[in-house]
Amino acid sequence: MEKTQNCKRFVFNTIQVLIIATLFLWMPVSCGSDNDGSDPKQSMVPGKVTGSVKDETGNAYPNTLVKLKKGIEQHETRTDFLGNFVFDTKNTGDYKVTLIPPLSAMAVTENPVTVNVLADQASTVDFVIQPQPLEADLVIGQADIFGEIKDKDGNIPVNPETPIYASNVFDAPLGKLTATKAPDDHHVTLSEWQNAQGNVMVSCNGTTATVDIALQGMIPNGTYTLWCNFLNKVKKAGQSVDFAADNVAFKKQV
């Protein structure tokens, strides 16, 4: 009976030794597989990148595209109406932040920027941009956007000395020709009309914008109409605009 108990204890102790030995052999292998040379504190820990996009006078640029990248991790967002943006990252470490400047603007600060993201902290990147002149060349040579300028026969005028007429393109009767007269009642010629030039500068500031207009070559005391067009799609310099399909009708908000 005692031999049987001793045998059982020997078997039990042997099993214990085997289990401990197995664990001892397995543990270094497990630890070695996790050690890929990287700091575990620098991965899979949430971080945050915040910033802004403004011009040199502090005017905010809303709806501006900003991209964030680290390896295969990529994000993109657009600035809010105050020109601010926020990224929530999956990891920590060095990220590249890239600004896609809006039309007719260039970054005057470093772009892209490498920023170090720390765990549970916000890293800040502020971009400063500078508006650039945008020259708009109107089509068909005479800068006649709506095809209103005609000669007395309803044709497109060519001779600079030709008296010009306005053709009804919006109101009935369509096509009706009306002589274009200056305030002193002389008939305006094509060369006088083509002599007009102007520059428009639009400065964005969040949800508002300031428009500065400088005109030259205009007929003194003349009456002029300013059109404010809202496009329903993005247009780049040199692209034509279809005023029927690309425009959004302005609606007064009550």
Backbone as CSV, one residue per row, in Angstrom:
resi,resn,N_x,N_y,N_z,CA_x,CA_y,CA_z,C_x,C_y,C_z
1,MET,0.841,-1.207,0.000,0.000,0.000,0.000,0.869,1.248,0.000
2,GLU,1.901,1.227,0.802,2.799,2.377,0.880,3.572,2.564,-0.407
3,LYS,3.941,1.420,-1.049,4.654,1.515,-2.321,3.755,2.139,-3.378
4,THR,2.478,1.785,-3.302,1.549,2.331,-4.290,1.420,3.838,-4.123
5,GLN,1.308,4.328,-2.882,1.217,5.766,-2.623,2.485,6.486,-3.062
6,ASN,3.673,5.850,-2.770,4.929,6.468,-3.198,5.003,6.565,-4.710
7,CYS,4.488,5.565,-5.383,4.496,5.567,-6.852,3.610,6.674,-7.383
8,LYS,2.448,6.861,-6.764,1.541,7.918,-7.180,2.177,9.282,-6.977
9,ARG,2.861,9.449,-5.799,3.493,10.731,-5.544,4.600,10.987,-6.555
10,PHE,5.341,9.907,-6.931,6.420,10.067,-7.897,5.869,10.485,-9.269
11,VAL,4.781,9.848,-9.675,4.162,10.189,-10.953,3.663,11.635,-10.926
12,PHE,3.007,12.024,-9.826,2.480,13.383,-9.696,3.600,14.417,-9.743
13,ASN,4.692,14.128,-8.992,5.823,15.047,-8.982,6.469,15.141,-10.364
14,THR,6.519,14.008,-11.050,7.092,14.006,-12.403,6.275,14.878,-13.342
15,ILE,4.933,14.778,-13.225,4.055,15.597,-14.061,4.262,17.072,-13.759
16,GLN,4.390,17.433,-12.471,4.644,18.812,-12.087,5.941,19.328,-12.706
17,VAL,6.979,18.511,-12.649,8.275,18.910,-13.191,8.162,19.141,-14.694
18,LEU,7.437,18.222,-15.371,7.279,18.351,-16.816,6.523,19.628,-17.178
19,ILE,5.464,19.945,-16.407,4.693,21.155,-16.663,5.551,22.389,-16.468
20,ILE,6.305,22.440,-15.370,7.163,23.593,-15.085,8.230,23.731,-16.160
21,ALA,8.811,22.609,-16.566,9.844,22.653,-17.599,9.273,23.145,-18.917
22,THR,8.050,22.681,-19.229,7.408,23.118,-20.474,7.157,24.611,-20.468
23,LEU,6.647,25.122,-19.347,6.415,26.554,-19.223,7.713,27.333,-19.326
24,PHE,8.759,26.799,-18.706,10.043,27.487,-18.720,10.603,27.584,-20.139
25,LEU,10.429,26.501,-20.911,10.919,26.499,-22.289,10.064,27.377,-23.187
26,TRP,8.774,27.468,-22.902,7.845,28.226,-23.761,7.957,29.732,-23.566
27,MET,8.216,30.178,-22.328,8.208,31.602,-22.023,9.242,32.397,-22.809
28,PRO,10.474,31.986,-22.956,11.421,32.792,-23.725,11.009,32.922,-25.196
29,VAL,10.437,31.841,-25.750,10.001,31.885,-27.137,8.904,32.919,-27.312
30,SER,7.964,32.944,-26.360,6.856,33.899,-26.429,7.364,35.328,-26.332
31,CYS,8.285,35.585,-25.398,8.811,36.931,-25.247,9.602,37.344,-26.480
32,GLY,10.362,36.393,-27.028,11.151,36.727,-28.198,10.298,37.088,-29.394
33,SER,9.112,36.499,-29.558,8.262,36.782,-30.707,7.670,38.173,-30.647
34,ASP,7.534,38.749,-29.433,6.978,40.093,-29.292,8.040,41.173,-29.471
35,ASN,9.289,40.793,-29.379,10.354,41.782,-29.433,10.820,41.959,-30.867
36,ASP,10.196,42.944,-31.595,10.546,43.195,-32.998,11.441,44.416,-33.145
37,GLY,12.014,44.861,-32.010,12.910,46.000,-32.081,12.223,47.336,-31.919
38,SER,10.885,47.353,-31.797,10.158,48.608,-31.648,9.715,48.782,-30.207
39,ASP,9.531,50.020,-29.832,9.082,50.338,-28.488,7.580,50.127,-28.416
40,PRO,7.090,49.164,-27.598,5.644,48.927,-27.532,4.869,50.144,-27.092
41,LYS,5.525,51.098,-26.425,4.848,52.310,-26.000,4.607,53.250,-27.182
42,GLN,5.314,53.007,-28.307,5.201,53.893,-29.452,4.259,53.338,-30.531
43,SER,3.404,52.412,-30.186,2.471,51.873,-31.177,1.144,51.541,-30.517
44,MET,0.100,51.634,-31.306,-1.253,51.297,-30.880,-1.695,52.079,-29.655
45,VAL,-1.190,53.288,-29.506,-1.625,54.168,-28.425,-2.229,55.413,-29.064
46,PRO,-3.480,55.727,-28.754,-4.122,56.868,-29.419,-3.399,58.183,-29.163
47,GLY,-3.370,59.015,-30.209,-2.815,60.359,-30.095,-3.715,61.329,-30.827
48,LYS,-3.290,62.586,-30.928,-4.123,63.605,-31.560,-3.235,64.666,-32.209
49,VAL,-3.650,65.124,-33.402,-2.977,66.224,-34.088,-4.016,67.298,-34.367
50,THR,-3.747,68.509,-33.922,-4.660,69.622,-34.173,-3.901,70.731,-34.895
51,GLY,-4.634,71.644,-35.498,-3.973,72.745,-36.180,-4.962,73.684,-36.831
52,SER,-4.431,74.608,-37.634,-5.267,75.596,-38.292,-4.659,75.982,-39.635
53,VAL,-5.483,76.580,-40.483,-5.033,77.117,-41.770,-5.550,78.551,-41.854
54,LYS,-4.618,79.517,-41.867,-4.981,80.931,-41.927,-4.011,81.667,-42.840
55,ASP,-4.403,82.880,-43.244,-3.470,83.689,-44.021,-2.609,84.520,-43.076
56,GLU,-1.764,85.348,-43.631,-0.788,86.073,-42.818,-1.409,87.133,-41.927
57,THR,-2.654,87.514,-42.214,-3.337,88.492,-41.360,-4.302,87.824,-40.391
58,GLY,-4.308,86.484,-40.355,-5.146,85.768,-39.399,-6.513,85.376,-39.908
59,ASN,-6.808,85.620,-41.186,-8.093,85.204,-41.741,-8.129,83.686,-41.896
60,ALA,-9.189,83.078,-41.411,-9.318,81.622,-41.458,-9.707,81.154,-42.851
61,TYR,-9.241,79.965,-43.219,-9.597,79.349,-44.494,-10.350,78.049,-44.221
62,PRO,-11.687,78.099,-44.296,-12.484,76.893,-44.062,-12.461,75.952,-45.264
63,ASN,-12.855,74.701,-45.016,-13.006,73.687,-46.069,-11.715,73.455,-46.848
64,THR,-10.560,73.577,-46.167,-9.265,73.338,-46.794,-8.794,71.931,-46.449
65,LEU,-8.330,71.191,-47.452,-7.955,69.787,-47.276,-6.599,69.658,-46.589
66,VAL,-6.539,68.793,-45.547,-5.308,68.486,-44.830,-5.198,66.970,-44.724
67,LYS,-3.986,66.439,-44.952,-3.773,64.987,-44.911,-2.752,64.627,-43.836
68,LEU,-2.927,63.424,-43.263,-2.049,62.919,-42.214,-1.627,61.499,-42.592
69,LYS,-0.324,61.190,-42.432,0.156,59.875,-42.852,1.294,59.398,-41.984
70,LYS,1.246,58.090,-41.679,2.370,57.398,-41.049,2.310,55.954,-41.531
71,GLY,3.247,55.579,-42.383,3.216,54.234,-42.934,1.943,53.989,-43.718
72,ILE,1.243,52.907,-43.371,-0.006,52.590,-44.067,-1.194,53.319,-43.459
73,GLU,-0.983,53.960,-42.322,-2.067,54.716,-41.691,-2.201,56.082,-42.362
74,GLN,-3.374,56.357,-42.919,-3.608,57.610,-43.614,-4.966,58.183,-43.220
75,HIS,-5.016,59.497,-43.085,-6.260,60.206,-42.771,-6.308,61.485,-43.602
76,GLU,-7.502,61.992,-43.828,-7.649,63.320,-44.412,-8.910,63.969,-43.858
77,THR,-8.864,65.284,-43.761,-10.002,66.021,-43.227,-9.985,67.414,-43.841
78,ARG,-11.029,68.189,-43.550,-11.105,69.571,-44.020,-11.296,70.495,-42.826
79,THR,-10.767,71.684,-42.936,-10.881,72.646,-41.848,-12.330,73.083,-41.668
80,ASP,-12.682,73.431,-40.426,-14.029,73.913,-40.147,-14.115,75.401,-40.498
81,PHE,-15.237,76.048,-40.153,-15.434,77.429,-40.566,-14.471,78.400,-39.883
82,LEU,-13.793,77.944,-38.829,-12.772,78.772,-38.174,-11.367,78.457,-38.681
83,GLY,-11.279,77.550,-39.661,-9.981,77.187,-40.213,-9.237,76.143,-39.408
84,ASN,-9.897,75.463,-38.462,-9.239,74.482,-37.596,-9.467,73.058,-38.095
85,PHE,-8.536,72.169,-37.761,-8.679,70.747,-38.091,-8.194,69.889,-36.923
86,VAL,-8.693,68.636,-36.861,-8.327,67.701,-35.794,-8.193,66.309,-36.391
87,PHE,-7.122,65.597,-36.012,-6.936,64.191,-36.362,-6.803,63.374,-35.085
88,ASP,-7.477,62.237,-35.030,-7.246,61.241,-33.988,-6.420,60.120,-34.605
89,THR,-5.223,59.879,-34.059,-4.324,58.883,-34.625,-4.481,57.537,-33.925
90,LYS,-4.041,56.496,-34.602,-4.067,55.154,-34.021,-2.786,54.854,-33.258
91,ASN,-1.711,55.564,-33.591,-0.410,55.292,-33.009,0.222,56.577,-32.494
92,THR,1.439,56.435,-32.017,2.259,57.578,-31.647,3.499,57.568,-32.528
93,GLY,4.341,58.587,-32.377,5.544,58.649,-33.202,5.432,59.750,-34.238
94,ASP,6.283,59.668,-35.266,6.349,60.716,-36.286,5.271,60.534,-37.351
95,TYR,4.498,61.602,-37.586,3.484,61.643,-38.635,3.808,62.796,-39.585
96,LYS,3.427,62.630,-40.854,3.587,63.705,-41.833,2.234,64.362,-42.077
97,VAL,2.188,65.682,-41.869,0.965,66.453,-42.074,1.148,67.302,-43.333
98,THR,0.232,67.146,-44.282,0.349,67.835,-45.567,-0.883,68.704,-45.814
99,LEU,-0.638,69.963,-46.148,-1.707,70.890,-46.508,-1.867,70.905,-48.019
100,ILE,-3.106,70.803,-48.494,-3.418,70.989,-49.908,-3.964,72.400,-50.037
101,PRO,-3.140,73.366,-50.484,-3.572,74.766,-50.492,-4.816,74.962,-51.355
102,PRO,-5.708,75.848,-50.944,-6.884,76.148,-51.768,-6.485,76.840,-53.051
103,LEU,-7.419,76.921,-53.978,-7.159,77.539,-55.269,-6.614,78.958,-55.091
104,SER,-5.570,79.265,-55.854,-4.951,80.593,-55.853,-4.379,80.959,-54.491
105,ALA,-3.702,79.999,-53.859,-3.024,80.251,-52.584,-1.820,79.332,-52.490
106,MET,-0.819,79.760,-51.726,0.362,78.931,-51.510,0.737,78.970,-50.027
107,ALA,1.325,77.874,-49.553,1.753,77.816,-48.160,3.055,78.586,-48.001
108,VAL,3.132,79.444,-46.993,4.359,80.187,-46.710,5.086,79.580,-45.510
109,THR,4.424,78.672,-44.801,5.098,77.898,-43.758,5.500,76.548,-44.348
110,GLU,6.275,75.791,-43.607,6.748,74.487,-44.077,5.575,73.575,-44.424
111,ASN,5.671,72.879,-45.541,4.605,71.984,-45.995,5.205,70.923,-46.919
112,PRO,5.139,69.622,-46.548,4.484,69.071,-45.363,5.336,69.253,-44.099
113,VAL,4.736,68.918,-42.965,5.389,69.045,-41.669,5.426,67.681,-40.996
114,THR,6.572,67.325,-40.411,6.672,66.106,-39.611,6.455,66.469,-38.152
115,VAL,5.497,65.796,-37.527,5.146,66.111,-36.151,5.222,64.844,-35.315
116,ASN,5.742,64.958,-34.101,5.852,63.818,-33.193,4.607,63.740,-32.318
117,VAL,3.883,62.645,-32.437,2.641,62.451,-31.686,2.935,61.647,-30.435
118,LEU,2.526,62.178,-29.287,2.718,61.515,-28.004,1.391,60.992,-27.491
119,ALA,1.466,59.978,-26.638,0.251,59.370,-26.104,-0.527,60.358,-25.255
120,ASP,-1.828,60.414,-25.523,-2.753,61.222,-24.720,-2.382,62.704,-24.707
121,GLN,-1.711,63.172,-25.783,-1.383,64.588,-25.898,-1.719,65.061,-27.313
122,ALA,-2.002,66.350,-27.436,-2.312,66.930,-28.741,-1.075,67.632,-29.291
123,SER,-0.645,67.223,-30.479,0.439,67.889,-31.185,-0.165,68.899,-32.158
124,THR,0.407,70.079,-32.251,-0.198,71.176,-33.024,0.635,71.527,-34.248
125,VAL,-0.063,71.700,-35.376,0.564,72.142,-36.629,-0.296,73.265,-37.197
126,ASP,0.256,74.473,-37.284,-0.473,75.615,-37.836,0.135,76.013,-39.175
127,PHE,-0.692,76.006,-40.208,-0.237,76.393,-41.543,-0.627,77.848,-41.811
128,VAL,0.269,78.574,-42.463,-0.016,79.942,-42.912,0.062,79.948,-44.437
129,ILE,-0.977,80.471,-45.084,-1.003,80.518,-46.535,-1.072,81.964,-47.006
130,GLN,-0.729,82.151,-48.261,-0.723,83.487,-48.852,-1.534,83.462,-50.146
131,PRO,-2.586,84.271,-50.232,-3.376,84.315,-51.470,-2.518,84.772,-52.641
132,GLN,-2.759,84.194,-53.796,-2.036,84.547,-55.008,-3.008,85.117,-56.044
133,PRO,-2.535,86.046,-56.876,-3.422,86.577,-57.922,-3.886,85.467,-58.857
134,LEU,-5.148,85.498,-59.194,-5.719,84.521,-60.116,-6.288,85.277,-61.304
135,GLU,-5.690,85.079,-62.456,-6.128,85.786,-63.649,-7.164,84.947,-64.390
136,ALA,-8.334,85.495,-64.553,-9.411,84.784,-65.243,-9.528,85.303,-66.659
137,ASP,-9.281,84.449,-67.629,-9.413,84.820,-69.035,-10.792,84.390,-69.520
138,LEU,-11.607,85.350,-69.858,-12.943,85.044,-70.346,-12.863,84.588,-71.800
139,VAL,-13.752,83.680,-72.162,-13.685,83.056,-73.480,-14.184,83.988,-74.573
140,ILE,-14.032,83.561,-75.798,-14.457,84.170,-77.068,-13.884,85.549,-77.318
141,GLY,-12.851,85.948,-76.593,-12.107,87.143,-76.953,-12.752,88.443,-76.528
142,GLN,-14.062,88.573,-76.670,-14.699,89.845,-76.335,-15.164,89.917,-74.888
143,ALA,-14.860,88.891,-74.100,-15.281,88.857,-72.697,-16.790,88.994,-72.572
144,ASP,-17.507,88.417,-73.505,-18.972,88.478,-73.512,-19.492,87.156,-72.962
145,ILE,-19.645,87.088,-71.637,-19.974,85.825,-70.984,-21.315,85.278,-71.444
146,PHE,-22.311,86.132,-71.523,-23.660,85.670,-71.825,-24.039,85.815,-73.301
147,GLY,-23.115,86.270,-74.133,-23.432,86.436,-75.552,-24.420,87.548,-75.812
148,GLU,-24.341,88.613,-75.017,-25.291,89.723,-75.143,-24.855,90.791,-76.146
149,ILE,-23.553,90.928,-76.362,-23.057,92.033,-77.173,-23.202,91.700,-78.660
150,LYS,-23.961,92.524,-79.379,-24.242,92.298,-80.799,-24.081,93.603,-81.581
151,ASP,-24.018,93.454,-82.914,-24.110,94.639,-83.750,-25.574,94.867,-84.115
152,LYS,-25.834,95.823,-84.989,-27.224,96.167,-85.304,-27.976,95.038,-85.997
153,ASP,-27.228,94.065,-86.546,-27.868,92.944,-87.228,-27.971,91.693,-86.355
154,GLY,-27.546,91.817,-85.087,-27.617,90.675,-84.173,-26.436,89.732,-84.261
155,ASN,-25.355,90.174,-84.905,-24.142,89.360,-85.030,-23.090,89.812,-84.016
156,ILE,-22.090,88.942,-83.776,-20.996,89.310,-82.878,-20.153,90.382,-83.545
157,PRO,-19.980,91.547,-82.927,-19.211,92.640,-83.549,-17.725,92.309,-83.610
158,VAL,-17.075,92.777,-84.681,-15.648,92.537,-84.873,-14.887,93.852,-85.008
159,ASN,-15.410,94.778,-85.778,-14.767,96.072,-85.996,-14.812,96.895,-84.707
160,PRO,-13.651,97.401,-84.239,-13.628,98.172,-82.985,-14.544,99.391,-82.992
161,GLU,-14.835,99.937,-84.174,-15.651,101.141,-84.246,-17.144,100.838,-84.373
162,THR,-17.506,99.577,-84.321,-18.909,99.196,-84.467,-19.722,99.593,-83.235
163,PRO,-20.822,100.326,-83.399,-21.723,100.591,-82.266,-22.337,99.274,-81.791
164,ILE,-22.419,99.088,-80.496,-22.873,97.800,-79.968,-24.293,97.892,-79.398
165,TYR,-24.925,96.715,-79.366,-26.281,96.581,-78.862,-26.301,95.439,-77.844
166,ALA,-27.226,95.532,-76.909,-27.424,94.468,-75.923,-28.585,93.604,-76.366
167,SER,-28.330,92.293,-76.421,-29.367,91.353,-76.832,-30.037,90.757,-75.605
168,ASN,-31.352,90.718,-75.590,-32.081,90.112,-74.476,-31.787,88.614,-74.418
169,VAL,-31.158,88.158,-73.340,-30.896,86.724,-73.177,-31.602,86.162,-71.952
170,PHE,-32.149,87.035,-71.114,-32.844,86.586,-69.909,-34.341,86.899,-69.954
171,ASP,-34.694,88.039,-70.521,-36.078,88.491,-70.480,-36.699,88.482,-71.873
172,ALA,-38.010,88.312,-71.893,-38.743,88.387,-73.160,-38.899,89.853,-73.574
173,PRO,-38.897,90.117,-74.856,-38.695,89.130,-75.944,-37.227,88.793,-76.127
174,LEU,-36.886,87.511,-76.123,-35.500,87.086,-76.272,-34.957,87.535,-77.624
175,GLY,-33.723,88.008,-77.613,-33.089,88.445,-78.843,-33.331,89.895,-79.190
176,LYS,-34.173,90.579,-78.444,-34.429,91.985,-78.742,-33.145,92.791,-78.547
177,LEU,-32.813,93.667,-79.486,-31.592,94.469,-79.443,-31.889,95.870,-78.912
178,THR,-31.075,96.289,-77.940,-31.201,97.626,-77.370,-29.864,98.329,-77.485
179,ALA,-29.852,99.539,-78.067,-28.608,100.288,-78.238,-27.962,100.569,-76.888
180,THR,-26.657,100.335,-76.794,-25.912,100.601,-75.565,-25.453,102.051,-75.597
181,LYS,-26.020,102.864,-74.720,-25.742,104.300,-74.709,-24.998,104.693,-73.436
182,ALA,-24.092,105.656,-73.573,-23.391,106.229,-72.431,-24.273,107.296,-71.793
183,PRO,-23.959,107.753,-70.568,-24.775,108.798,-69.922,-24.907,110.076,-70.757
184,ASP,-23.912,110.382,-71.618,-24.040,111.576,-72.458,-24.809,111.275,-73.751
185,ASP,-25.372,110.084,-73.834,-26.243,109.637,-74.915,-25.499,109.262,-76.203
186,HIS,-24.166,109.173,-76.144,-23.505,108.700,-77.363,-23.526,107.180,-77.399
187,HIS,-23.548,106.622,-78.609,-23.626,105.173,-78.805,-22.247,104.560,-78.535
188,VAL,-22.179,103.645,-77.572,-20.913,103.019,-77.170,-20.426,102.083,-78.269
189,THR,-19.132,102.181,-78.592,-18.543,101.314,-79.611,-17.896,100.091,-78.955
190,LEU,-17.552,99.117,-79.803,-16.927,97.893,-79.306,-15.601,98.196,-78.616
191,SER,-14.792,99.121,-79.157,-13.492,99.438,-78.557,-13.657,100.074,-77.185
192,GLU,-14.683,100.910,-77.006,-14.941,101.499,-75.685,-15.301,100.415,-74.680
193,TRP,-16.131,99.493,-75.117,-16.588,98.425,-74.223,-15.438,97.497,-73.841
194,GLN,-14.546,97.210,-74.810,-13.424,96.304,-74.544,-12.344,96.972,-73.706
195,ASN,-12.383,98.290,-73.586,-11.371,99.006,-72.828,-11.525,98.817,-71.315
196,ALA,-12.669,98.324,-70.886,-12.914,98.134,-69.446,-12.068,96.984,-68.906
197,GLN,-11.480,97.198,-67.732,-10.686,96.178,-67.052,-10.995,96.216,-65.560
198,GLY,-10.685,95.142,-64.879,-10.938,95.140,-63.442,-10.208,94.032,-62.723
199,ASN,-10.041,94.208,-61.425,-9.449,93.199,-60.553,-10.367,92.997,-59.353
200,VAL,-10.501,91.747,-58.961,-11.337,91.399,-57.805,-10.492,90.620,-56.817
201,MET,-10.489,91.056,-55.554,-9.774,90.350,-54.493,-10.780,89.900,-53.442
202,VAL,-10.838,88.588,-53.214,-11.753,88.013,-52.226,-10.940,87.505,-51.048
203,SER,-11.226,88.006,-49.844,-10.544,87.566,-48.625,-11.537,86.812,-47.757
204,CYS,-11.244,85.522,-47.533,-12.128,84.693,-46.706,-11.819,84.900,-45.232
205,ASN,-12.848,84.809,-44.399,-12.678,84.910,-42.955,-13.788,84.114,-42.295
206,GLY,-13.525,82.785,-42.176,-14.547,81.917,-41.595,-15.764,81.825,-42.492
207,THR,-16.912,82.230,-41.974,-18.150,82.142,-42.740,-18.429,83.401,-43.548
208,THR,-17.550,84.394,-43.497,-17.757,85.639,-44.234,-16.591,85.876,-45.181
209,ALA,-16.769,86.837,-46.089,-15.706,87.189,-47.025,-15.820,88.666,-47.379
210,THR,-14.683,89.272,-47.656,-14.628,90.671,-48.092,-14.212,90.698,-49.553
211,VAL,-14.947,91.480,-50.361,-14.663,91.574,-51.791,-14.217,93.001,-52.108
212,ASP,-13.017,93.146,-52.648,-12.486,94.436,-53.087,-12.431,94.438,-54.611
213,ILE,-13.044,95.451,-55.225,-13.118,95.540,-56.685,-12.456,96.833,-57.144
214,ALA,-11.526,96.708,-58.094,-10.869,97.876,-58.687,-11.144,97.855,-60.188
215,LEU,-11.760,98.927,-60.723,-12.139,98.990,-62.127,-11.443,100.158,-62.814
216,GLN,-11.180,99.986,-64.092,-10.603,101.065,-64.885,-11.109,100.962,-66.323
217,GLY,-11.053,102.095,-67.019,-11.536,102.115,-68.391,-13.047,102.132,-68.482
218,MET,-13.719,102.443,-67.366,-15.176,102.471,-67.368,-15.685,103.828,-67.873
219,ILE,-16.913,103.856,-68.354,-17.536,105.099,-68.806,-18.022,105.857,-67.574
220,PRO,-17.582,107.084,-67.347,-17.984,107.844,-66.145,-19.503,107.950,-66.025
221,ASN,-19.972,107.790,-64.788,-21.398,107.899,-64.453,-22.253,106.814,-65.102
222,GLY,-21.595,105.763,-65.565,-22.350,104.651,-66.150,-22.992,103.791,-65.076
223,THR,-23.915,102.939,-65.488,-24.589,102.006,-64.576,-24.043,100.608,-64.837
224,TYR,-23.616,99.938,-63.752,-22.985,98.630,-63.891,-23.655,97.631,-62.959
225,THR,-23.625,96.381,-63.360,-24.239,95.307,-62.574,-23.155,94.363,-62.078
226,LEU,-23.202,94.044,-60.797,-22.266,93.086,-60.203,-22.988,91.756,-60.015
227,TRP,-22.436,90.715,-60.628,-23.021,89.376,-60.504,-22.262,88.595,-59.446
228,CYS,-22.981,88.014,-58.528,-22.390,87.139,-57.513,-22.844,85.718,-57.829
229,ASN,-21.908,84.886,-58.278,-22.249,83.538,-58.730,-21.762,82.498,-57.735
230,PHE,-22.627,81.574,-57.390,-22.296,80.479,-56.492,-22.231,79.201,-57.326
231,LEU,-21.033,78.601,-57.401,-20.863,77.391,-58.196,-21.180,76.159,-57.358
232,ASN,-21.766,75.147,-58.013,-22.101,73.920,-57.301,-21.032,72.843,-57.478
233,LYS,-19.877,73.216,-58.027,-18.771,72.278,-58.167,-17.467,73.066,-58.180
234,VAL,-16.381,72.365,-57.885,-15.081,73.011,-57.821,-14.572,73.286,-59.234
235,LYS,-14.099,74.492,-59.455,-13.532,74.874,-60.742,-12.088,75.338,-60.534
236,LYS,-11.216,74.949,-61.440,-9.834,75.381,-61.388,-9.589,76.441,-62.447
237,ALA,-8.489,77.165,-62.274,-8.149,78.217,-63.231,-8.026,77.619,-64.623
238,GLY,-8.666,78.262,-65.586,-8.620,77.801,-66.962,-9.804,76.952,-67.373
239,GLN,-10.575,76.438,-66.388,-11.757,75.655,-66.720,-12.928,76.581,-67.038
240,SER,-13.728,76.188,-68.008,-14.891,76.993,-68.372,-16.021,76.767,-67.381
241,VAL,-16.910,77.729,-67.323,-18.054,77.660,-66.419,-19.335,77.699,-67.241
242,ASP,-20.174,76.707,-67.034,-21.495,76.679,-67.665,-22.452,77.362,-66.700
243,PHE,-22.876,78.576,-67.038,-23.675,79.353,-66.100,-25.075,78.789,-65.902
244,ALA,-25.484,77.869,-66.748,-26.786,77.227,-66.564,-26.672,76.007,-65.661
245,ALA,-25.610,75.215,-65.856,-25.481,73.950,-65.124,-24.624,74.062,-63.871
246,ASP,-23.667,74.989,-63.855,-22.705,75.062,-62.749,-23.073,76.069,-61.678
247,ASN,-24.109,76.844,-61.902,-24.483,77.890,-60.962,-25.548,77.430,-59.983
248,VAL,-25.487,77.978,-58.781,-26.527,77.762,-57.782,-27.257,79.082,-57.593
249,ALA,-28.556,79.071,-57.781,-29.333,80.300,-57.642,-29.272,80.792,-56.208
250,PHE,-29.024,82.084,-56.037,-28.963,82.679,-54.702,-30.363,82.754,-54.095
251,LYS,-30.484,82.277,-52.875,-31.765,82.324,-52.187,-31.625,83.132,-50.903
252,LYS,-32.504,84.066,-50.733,-32.479,84.894,-49.532,-32.978,84.093,-48.356
253,GLN,-32.210,84.115,-47.256,-32.621,83.424,-46.049,-33.379,84.370,-45.130
254,VAL,-34.544,83.949,-44.715,-35.395,84.785,-43.862,-35.166,84.399,-42.408
